[in-house]
Amino acid sequence: MTPSQPLDWSLFRAEAINRQNDRLQHLFMILFALMALLLVIPVVMIVIILLQKGWSALSWEFLTTFPSNGMTEGGIFPALLGTIWLVAISLLASVPLGVAAAIYLSEYARQEHWLTRVINLATINLAGVPSIVHALFGLGAFVAFFRLGTSILAASLTLAVMTLPVVIVSSWESLQAVPQAFREACWNMGATRWQTIRHVVLPNALTGILTGIILQVSRAAGETAPIMFTGAAFFLPYLPSGVMDQTMALALHLFTISTQVPDVPEEIPFAVALVLFALVLLINAGAIALRMHLRSKKKW
């Protein structure tokens, strides 16, 4: 084509294959959007049902008083406080151990070494163990063998063991996501492996580690079987004074008043479920806000 000839715009027209690819792309976009919407719909329906059936029972008195009249009246304060106890102590037990295991697997372990294979196998098997088996393990190990008795500490350690795989896997993936060039730059400056992990790798992996902690909180707060045999009580007329005491918990309290206590007003179980849902949502929201704040400071 010479400069004097007019431009042939037909050369830029979309061919049939281009139009077919565009239609296919839009089809998959709509399909994935519908799949994402299907994940949201159950959550919205749960919230609506809980609000409709349980909102009338919610009040400040409901949150700050003890159950009364055979748990058919009163509030949920000891169960609410006990749930916070259990989640907090399980976090203190599982997060340091899980992150330490992830650091070893990611930064120190040789992938073909027998110890690495044993740890990976143990993590996979631990993730697949049913919660009722964790309950029996907690009963035998922490309650009987270590003689902690049925206590907050025994129940929290049982929850920590149950949620360890989530913390380990999420932390390991976060550590692996940190570019290898960051480590090599530190080593070239004379930093030791631990200095590199502490000052470079861990700060950049913290957002992903928080994701595992969020998942751990959600599961620990909602489990019933692991705490039923190890530290949670159906009803206590007093608050625990330490980690060696028993406690009530929202998940077990909800199970009890829904299945074991007759003549409970319909709105009370839904109100307990709504409080449990709101507690988990509040803790997760705080962790997500912290994660977003840390992510905004990343340079990569």
KOLNU-74104 format. One line per 8 residues: their letters; for each residue y, z, x of N, C-alpha, C, O. Coordinates in steps of 0.2 Angstrom, whole numbers. Layout:
BEGIN
a	Y/Z/X/Y/Z/X/Y/Z/X/Y/Z/X; ...
This chain:
BEGIN
mtpsqpld	-6/0/4/0/0/0/6/0/4/7/4/9; 11/-5/3/17/-5/7/22/-1/4/22/0/-2; 28/1/7/33/5/4/36/1/-2/39/4/-6; 36/-6/-2/39/-9/-7/35/-9/-14/38/-11/-19; 29/-7/-13/25/-8/-19/25/-1/-23/26/4/-20; 25/-1/-30/26/5/-34/20/9/-33/14/7/-32; 21/16/-34/15/20/-34/10/20/-39/12/20/-45; 4/19/-38/-1/19/-43/-3/26/-45/-7/29/-42
wslfraea	0/28/-51/-2/35/-53/-9/36/-56/-11/41/-57; -12/30/-57/-19/31/-60/-24/34/-54/-29/37/-56; -21/34/-48/-25/37/-43/-26/45/-44/-30/48/-41; -21/48/-47/-20/55/-48/-23/57/-55/-23/63/-56; -26/53/-59/-29/55/-65/-35/59/-64/-39/58/-60; -36/64/-69/-42/68/-68/-48/63/-70/-48/60/-75; -53/63/-66/-59/60/-68/-64/64/-73/-62/69/-74; -69/60/-75/-73/64/-80/-76/70/-77/-77/75/-80
inrqndrl	-78/70/-71/-81/76/-67/-76/81/-67/-78/87/-67; -70/80/-66/-65/85/-66/-64/88/-72/-63/95/-73; -64/84/-78/-63/87/-84/-69/91/-86/-69/96/-89; -75/89/-84/-81/93/-85/-81/100/-82/-83/105/-85; -79/100/-76/-78/106/-72/-73/111/-75/-75/117/-75; -68/108/-77/-63/112/-80/-66/116/-87/-65/121/-88; -69/112/-91/-72/114/-97/-77/120/-95/-78/125/-98; -81/118/-90/-86/123/-88/-83/130/-85/-86/135/-87
qhlfmilf	-78/129/-82/-74/135/-79/-71/139/-85/-72/145/-84; -68/136/-90/-66/140/-95/-71/143/-99/-70/148/-102; -77/139/-100/-83/142/-103/-85/149/-100/-86/154/-103; -86/149/-93/-88/154/-90/-83/160/-90/-84/166/-90; -76/158/-90/-71/163/-90/-71/167/-97/-71/173/-97; -72/163/-102/-73/166/-109/-79/170/-109/-79/176/-112; -85/168/-107/-91/172/-107/-90/178/-103/-93/184/-106; -87/178/-97/-86/185/-93/-82/189/-97/-82/195/-96
almalllv	-76/186/-100/-72/191/-104/-75/194/-109/-74/200/-111; -80/191/-113/-83/194/-118/-88/199/-116/-89/204/-119; -91/198/-110/-96/203/-107/-92/209/-105/-94/215/-107; -86/208/-103/-81/214/-101/-79/218/-107/-79/224/-107; -78/214/-113/-76/217/-119/-81/221/-122/-80/226/-125; -88/219/-121/-93/222/-124/-94/229/-120/-97/234/-123; -92/230/-114/-92/236/-111/-87/241/-113/-88/247/-113; -81/238/-116/-76/243/-118/-77/245/-126/-75/250/-127
ipvvmivi	-80/241/-130/-81/242/-137/-85/249/-138/-82/253/-142; -90/250/-134/-94/256/-136/-90/262/-134/-90/267/-138; -86/262/-129/-81/268/-127/-76/269/-132/-75/275/-134; -73/264/-135/-68/264/-140/-71/267/-146/-68/271/-149; -77/265/-148/-80/267/-154/-82/275/-153/-81/278/-158; -84/277/-147/-86/284/-146/-80/288/-147/-80/293/-151; -74/286/-144/-68/290/-145/-66/290/-152/-64/295/-154; -66/285/-156/-64/285/-163/-68/289/-167/-65/293/-171
illqkgws	-75/289/-166/-79/293/-170/-78/301/-168/-78/305/-173; -77/302/-162/-76/309/-160/-69/312/-163/-69/318/-165; -64/308/-162/-58/310/-165/-58/311/-173/-55/315/-175; -61/306/-176/-62/307/-183/-65/313/-186/-63/316/-190; -71/314/-182/-75/320/-185/-74/326/-181/-75/332/-184; -70/326/-175/-69/333/-172/-62/335/-171/-61/341/-169; -57/331/-173/-50/333/-172/-48/339/-176/-44/343/-174; -51/339/-182/-49/345/-187/-51/351/-184/-48/356/-186
alsweflt	-56/352/-180/-58/358/-177/-54/360/-170/-55/366/-168; -51/355/-168/-47/357/-161/-41/361/-162/-37/360/-167; -40/366/-158/-34/370/-158/-34/374/-152/-39/374/-148; -29/377/-151/-28/382/-145/-33/388/-145/-36/390/-140; -34/390/-151/-39/395/-152/-46/393/-151/-50/397/-148; -47/387/-152/-54/384/-151/-55/384/-144/-61/385/-141; -50/382/-140/-51/382/-133/-51/388/-129/-53/389/-123; -48/394/-132/-47/400/-128/-51/406/-131/-50/411/-128
tfpsngmt	-55/405/-136/-59/411/-138/-66/410/-137/-69/404/-136; -70/415/-138/-77/415/-138/-80/413/-144/-77/414/-149; -87/410/-144/-90/409/-150/-92/415/-154/-92/420/-151; -92/415/-160/-93/421/-164/-98/419/-170/-99/413/-172; -100/424/-174/-104/423/-180/-110/418/-178/-111/413/-182; -114/420/-173/-120/416/-171/-118/409/-169/-122/404/-170; -112/408/-166/-110/402/-163/-108/397/-168/-107/391/-167; -107/399/-175/-105/395/-180/-98/395/-181/-95/391/-185
eggifpal	-94/399/-177/-87/400/-178/-84/401/-171/-88/402/-166; -78/402/-170/-75/404/-164/-74/398/-160/-73/392/-162; -73/399/-153/-71/394/-148/-76/392/-143/-82/394/-144; -74/389/-138/-79/387/-132/-76/389/-125/-78/386/-120; -72/394/-125/-69/396/-119/-74/397/-113/-73/394/-108; -79/401/-114/-84/402/-109/-88/396/-107/-89/395/-101; -89/392/-111/-93/386/-110/-88/381/-106/-90/377/-101; -82/381/-108/-77/376/-104/-76/379/-97/-76/375/-92
lgtiwlva	-75/385/-96/-74/388/-89/-81/387/-85/-80/386/-79; -86/388/-88/-93/388/-85/-94/380/-82/-96/379/-77; -92/375/-86/-92/369/-84/-88/367/-78/-90/364/-73; -82/370/-78/-78/369/-72/-81/372/-66/-80/369/-61; -83/378/-67/-87/382/-61/-92/377/-58/-93/376/-52; -97/375/-63/-103/371/-61/-100/364/-57/-103/363/-52; -96/361/-60/-93/354/-57/-90/356/-50/-92/352/-45; -86/361/-50/-82/362/-44/-87/364/-38/-86/361/-32
isllasvp	-92/368/-39/-96/371/-34/-101/365/-32/-103/364/-26; -103/361/-37/-108/355/-35/-104/350/-31/-107/347/-26; -98/349/-32/-94/345/-28/-93/348/-21/-94/344/-16; -92/354/-20/-91/357/-13/-98/357/-10/-98/357/-3; -103/357/-13/-110/356/-10/-112/349/-8/-115/348/-3; -111/344/-13/-113/338/-12/-109/333/-8/-111/329/-4; -102/334/-9/-98/329/-5/-98/329/2/-99/324/5; -97/335/5/-98/335/13/-105/333/15/-105/329/20
lgvaaaiy	-110/335/12/-117/333/14/-118/325/13/-120/322/18; -115/323/7/-116/316/6/-112/311/11/-114/306/13; -106/313/12/-102/309/16/-104/310/24/-104/305/27; -107/315/26/-109/316/32/-116/312/33/-116/308/38; -120/311/28/-126/307/28/-123/300/29/-126/296/32; -118/298/25/-116/291/25/-113/289/32/-114/284/34; -109/294/35/-106/293/41/-112/291/46/-112/287/51; -117/295/46/-123/294/51/-126/288/50/-127/284/55
lseyarqe	-127/286/44/-131/279/42/-126/273/44/-129/268/46; -120/274/43/-115/268/44/-113/268/52/-113/262/54; -112/274/55/-109/273/61/-113/275/67/-112/273/73; -118/279/66/-123/281/72/-130/278/72/-133/277/77; -133/278/66/-140/276/65/-141/269/67/-137/265/66; -147/268/70/-150/262/72/-154/260/66/-158/263/63; -152/254/63/-155/252/57/-163/251/57/-166/252/51; -166/250/62/-173/249/63/-176/256/65/-182/256/66
hwltrvin	-173/261/66/-175/267/68/-179/271/62/-177/270/56; -184/274/64/-189/277/59/-185/283/54/-186/283/48; -180/286/58/-176/291/54/-172/288/49/-171/291/43; -169/282/51/-164/279/46/-168/276/40/-166/277/34; -174/274/41/-179/272/36/-181/277/31/-181/277/25; -182/283/34/-184/289/30/-178/291/26/-179/293/20; -172/291/29/-166/294/25/-165/289/19/-163/291/13; -165/282/20/-164/277/15/-169/278/10/-168/277/4
latinlag	-176/279/12/-181/280/7/-180/286/3/-181/286/-4; -178/291/6/-177/298/2/-171/297/-3/-171/299/-8; -166/293/-1/-160/292/-5/-162/288/-11/-160/290/-17; -166/283/-10/-168/279/-16/-172/282/-21/-172/282/-27; -177/286/-18/-182/290/-22/-178/296/-26/-179/297/-32; -173/299/-22/-169/304/-26/-165/301/-31/-164/305/-37; -163/295/-31/-159/292/-36/-163/291/-42/-160/291/-48; -170/290/-41/-174/288/-47/-177/294/-50/-181/293/-55
vpsivhal	-176/300/-48/-180/306/-51/-176/308/-57/-170/308/-57; -180/309/-62/-177/311/-69/-174/318/-68/-176/322/-64; -169/319/-72/-165/325/-72/-170/331/-73/-168/336/-71; -175/330/-78/-179/336/-79/-183/338/-73/-185/344/-72; -185/333/-69/-188/335/-63/-184/339/-58/-186/343/-54; -177/336/-58/-172/340/-54/-172/347/-56/-171/352/-52; -172/348/-63/-172/355/-66/-178/359/-63/-177/365/-61; -184/357/-63/-190/360/-61/-189/362/-53/-191/367/-51
fglgafva	-186/357/-49/-185/358/-42/-180/363/-41/-182/368/-37; -175/363/-45/-170/369/-44/-173/375/-46/-171/381/-43; -177/376/-51/-180/382/-53/-185/384/-47/-185/390/-46; -189/380/-44/-193/382/-39/-190/384/-33/-192/388/-29; -185/379/-31/-182/380/-24/-176/385/-24/-177/390/-20; -171/385/-28/-165/389/-28/-166/395/-32/-164/401/-29; -170/395/-37/-170/401/-41/-176/406/-39/-175/412/-38; -182/403/-37/-187/407/-35/-188/407/-27/-188/413/-25
ffrlgtsi	-188/402/-24/-189/402/-16/-183/405/-13/-184/410/-9; -177/403/-14/-171/406/-11/-168/412/-14/-164/415/-12; -172/414/-20/-170/420/-23/-163/420/-25/-160/426/-25; -160/415/-28/-153/415/-30/-153/417/-38/-148/418/-40; -159/417/-41/-159/419/-48/-156/414/-52/-154/408/-50; -156/415/-59/-153/410/-63/-145/412/-63/-143/416/-66; -142/407/-59/-135/409/-58/-131/402/-57/-134/397/-57; -124/403/-57/-120/397/-56/-122/393/-50/-122/387/-50
laasltla	-123/397/-44/-124/394/-38/-131/390/-38/-131/384/-36; -136/393/-41/-142/389/-42/-141/383/-46/-144/377/-44; -138/383/-51/-137/377/-56/-133/372/-52/-134/366/-53; -127/374/-49/-123/370/-45/-126/366/-39/-125/360/-38; -131/370/-36/-134/366/-30/-139/361/-33/-141/356/-30; -142/363/-39/-147/358/-42/-143/352/-44/-145/346/-43; -137/353/-47/-133/347/-49/-131/343/-42/-131/337/-42; -130/347/-37/-128/343/-31/-133/339/-28/-132/333/-26
vmtlpvvi	-139/342/-28/-145/338/-26/-146/331/-30/-147/326/-28; -145/332/-37/-146/327/-41/-141/321/-40/-142/315/-41; -135/323/-38/-129/318/-38/-128/316/-30/-124/311/-29; -132/318/-26/-131/316/-19/-132/309/-18/-128/306/-14; -137/305/-21/-138/298/-19/-131/294/-21/-129/289/-18; -128/296/-26/-122/292/-28/-116/293/-23/-113/288/-21; -116/299/-20/-111/300/-15/-112/297/-9/-108/294/-6; -119/297/-7/-121/294/-1/-120/286/-1/-117/283/4
vssweslq	-122/283/-6/-122/276/-7/-115/273/-7/-113/269/-4; -111/277/-11/-104/274/-12/-100/276/-6/-96/271/-4; -101/281/-2/-98/282/4/-100/277/10/-96/275/13; -106/276/10/-109/271/15/-106/264/14/-104/261/19; -106/262/8/-103/256/6/-95/255/8/-93/250/10; -92/261/7/-85/261/9/-83/261/16/-79/258/18; -88/265/20/-87/264/27/-89/257/30/-86/255/34; -94/254/27/-95/247/29/-90/242/27/-89/237/31
avpqafre	-86/244/22/-81/239/21/-75/239/25/-71/235/25; -74/244/29/-69/245/34/-70/240/40/-76/239/43; -65/235/41/-67/230/46/-69/232/53/-66/237/55; -74/229/56/-76/231/62/-71/230/68/-71/234/73; -66/226/67/-61/225/71/-57/232/72/-54/233/78; -56/236/67/-53/242/68/-56/247/73/-53/250/77; -63/247/72/-66/251/77/-66/248/84/-65/252/89; -66/242/85/-66/239/92/-59/240/95/-59/241/101
acwnmgat	-54/240/91/-47/241/93/-47/248/96/-43/249/101; -49/253/92/-49/260/94/-53/261/101/-51/265/105; -59/258/101/-63/259/107/-60/256/113/-60/258/119; -56/250/112/-53/247/118/-47/251/120/-45/251/126; -44/255/116/-39/260/118/-42/266/121/-38/271/123; -48/267/121/-51/273/125/-53/278/120/-55/284/122; -53/277/113/-55/282/109/-62/283/108/-66/278/109; -65/289/107/-72/290/106/-74/288/99/-70/286/95
rwqtirhv	-81/288/99/-83/286/92/-81/290/86/-79/288/81; -81/297/88/-79/302/83/-72/301/81/-70/302/75; -68/300/86/-61/300/85/-59/294/81/-55/294/77; -63/288/82/-62/282/78/-64/283/71/-60/281/66; -69/287/70/-72/288/63/-67/293/60/-65/292/54; -64/298/63/-60/303/60/-53/300/58/-50/302/53; -50/296/63/-43/294/62/-42/287/59/-37/286/57; -47/283/59/-47/276/57/-52/275/51/-49/272/46
vlpnaltg	-58/276/52/-63/274/48/-63/278/41/-62/275/36; -63/284/42/-63/289/36/-56/288/32/-57/287/25; -50/288/34/-45/287/30/-45/280/26/-42/280/21; -47/275/29/-47/268/26/-53/268/21/-53/263/17; -58/272/22/-64/272/17/-63/277/11/-67/278/7; -58/281/11/-57/287/7/-57/284/0/-59/288/-5; -54/279/-2/-53/276/-9/-60/275/-12/-62/277/-18; -65/272/-8/-71/271/-10/-75/277/-11/-80/278/-15
iltgiilq	-74/282/-6/-78/288/-7/-76/292/-13/-80/295/-16; -69/292/-15/-67/295/-21/-71/292/-27/-72/295/-32; -72/285/-27/-76/282/-32/-83/286/-34/-85/287/-39; -86/287/-28/-93/291/-29/-92/298/-31/-96/300/-35; -86/301/-30/-85/308/-32/-83/307/-40/-85/312/-43; -80/302/-42/-78/302/-49/-85/301/-53/-86/304/-58; -90/297/-50/-96/296/-54/-100/303/-54/-103/304/-58; -99/306/-48/-103/313/-48/-100/318/-53/-104/321/-56
vsraaget	-94/318/-54/-91/323/-58/-93/321/-65/-95/326/-69; -93/315/-67/-95/313/-74/-102/315/-75/-104/317/-81; -107/314/-71/-114/315/-72/-115/323/-72/-119/325/-76; -112/326/-67/-113/334/-66/-110/337/-73/-114/342/-75; -105/335/-75/-102/338/-81/-106/337/-88/-106/341/-92; -110/332/-88/-113/330/-94/-121/332/-94/-124/331/-99; -124/334/-88/-131/335/-88/-133/342/-91/-129/347/-91; -138/342/-95/-141/348/-98/-147/351/-95/-147/357/-93
apimftga	-152/347/-94/-158/349/-91/-158/353/-84/-161/358/-84; -154/350/-79/-154/353/-73/-151/360/-73/-153/365/-69; -147/362/-78/-144/368/-78/-147/373/-83/-146/379/-83; -151/370/-87/-154/374/-93/-159/379/-90/-159/385/-92; -163/377/-84/-167/382/-81/-165/386/-75/-168/390/-73; -159/384/-73/-157/387/-67/-150/391/-67/-149/395/-62; -147/391/-72/-141/395/-72/-137/395/-79/-132/400/-79; -138/391/-83/-134/391/-89/-137/395/-95/-144/395/-95
afflpylp	-134/398/-99/-136/402/-104/-134/399/-111/-129/396/-111; -138/401/-116/-136/398/-123/-130/402/-125/-125/399/-128; -130/408/-124/-124/412/-126/-123/418/-122/-128/422/-120; -117/420/-119/-115/426/-116/-109/428/-119/-104/425/-120; -108/435/-120/-102/438/-123/-97/440/-118/-92/443/-119; -98/437/-111/-93/439/-106/-92/433/-102/-96/428/-102; -87/433/-97/-86/428/-93/-89/430/-86/-90/436/-84; -92/425/-82/-95/426/-76/-90/429/-71/-84/427/-71
sgvmdqtm	-92/434/-67/-87/437/-62/-88/434/-55/-85/435/-50; -94/430/-54/-95/427/-48/-100/421/-48/-103/420/-54; -102/418/-43/-107/413/-43/-114/415/-44/-118/411/-45; -115/422/-43/-122/424/-44/-123/426/-51/-129/428/-53; -118/425/-56/-119/426/-63/-121/420/-67/-120/414/-64; -124/421/-73/-125/415/-77/-119/413/-80/-114/417/-80; -119/407/-83/-113/405/-87/-115/400/-93/-121/398/-93; -111/400/-97/-112/395/-103/-109/388/-100/-105/388/-95
alalhlft	-111/382/-103/-108/376/-101/-108/371/-107/-111/372/-112; -103/367/-107/-102/363/-113/-107/359/-115/-109/358/-121; -111/356/-110/-116/351/-112/-122/355/-115/-125/353/-120; -124/361/-112/-129/365/-116/-127/368/-122/-131/369/-127; -120/370/-122/-118/373/-129/-118/367/-134/-120/369/-140; -116/361/-133/-117/356/-137/-124/355/-140/-125/354/-146; -129/355/-135/-136/354/-137/-138/360/-141/-142/359/-146; -136/366/-140/-138/372/-144/-135/372/-151/-139/372/-155
istqvpdv	-129/371/-152/-126/371/-159/-128/365/-163/-128/365/-169; -130/359/-159/-132/353/-163/-140/354/-165/-141/350/-170; -144/357/-161/-151/357/-163/-154/364/-164/-159/364/-168; -151/369/-162/-154/376/-162/-151/381/-167/-154/385/-169; -145/380/-169/-141/384/-173/-140/381/-180/-137/376/-181; -142/385/-185/-141/382/-192/-134/384/-195/-131/388/-192; -132/380/-200/-126/381/-203/-120/380/-199/-115/384/-200; -120/376/-194/-114/375/-190/-110/370/-193/-113/364/-195
peeipfav	-104/371/-194/-99/366/-197/-100/359/-194/-100/359/-188; -100/354/-197/-101/347/-194/-96/345/-189/-97/342/-184; -89/348/-190/-84/346/-185/-85/349/-178/-82/347/-174; -88/355/-178/-88/359/-172/-92/355/-166/-89/355/-161; -98/353/-167/-101/349/-162/-97/343/-160/-97/341/-154; -94/339/-164/-90/334/-162/-84/336/-158/-81/333/-154; -81/342/-160/-75/344/-156/-77/346/-149/-74/345/-144; -83/349/-148/-86/351/-142/-87/345/-138/-85/345/-132
alvlfalv	-90/340/-141/-91/333/-137/-84/330/-135/-83/327/-130; -79/331/-139/-72/328/-138/-69/332/-132/-66/329/-128; -70/338/-132/-67/342/-126/-71/340/-120/-68/340/-115; -77/340/-120/-81/338/-114/-79/331/-112/-78/330/-106; -78/326/-116/-76/319/-115/-69/320/-111/-68/316/-106; -65/324/-114/-58/324/-112/-57/327/-105/-53/325/-101; -62/332/-104/-62/336/-97/-64/331/-92/-61/331/-87; -69/327/-93/-72/322/-88/-66/317/-87/-65/315/-82
llinagai	-63/315/-93/-58/310/-92/-52/312/-88/-49/309/-84; -50/319/-89/-44/321/-86/-46/322/-78/-42/320/-74; -52/324/-76/-54/325/-69/-54/318/-66/-51/317/-61; -57/313/-70/-57/306/-67/-50/303/-66/-49/300/-61; -46/304/-71/-39/302/-71/-36/304/-65/-32/300/-61; -36/311/-63/-33/313/-57/-36/310/-51/-32/308/-46; -43/309/-50/-46/306/-45/-44/299/-44/-42/296/-39; -43/295/-50/-41/288/-50/-34/287/-47/-32/283/-44
alrmhlrs	-30/292/-50/-23/292/-48/-22/293/-40/-18/289/-37; -26/298/-38/-26/299/-30/-28/293/-27/-26/291/-21; -34/290/-29/-37/284/-26/-32/278/-26/-31/274/-21; -28/277/-31/-23/271/-32/-17/273/-27/-15/268/-24; -15/279/-26/-10/281/-22/-12/279/-14/-8/277/-11; -18/281/-13/-21/280/-6/-22/273/-5/-20/270/1; -24/269/-10/-25/262/-9/-18/258/-8/-18/253/-4; -13/261/-11/-6/257/-10/-4/258/-3/1/254/-1
kkkw	-6/263/1/-4/264/7/-8/260/12/-7/259/18; -13/256/10/-17/252/15/-14/246/17/-10/243/13; -15/244/23/-11/239/26/-16/232/26/-14/227/29; -22/233/24/-26/227/24/-30/227/17/-34/222/16
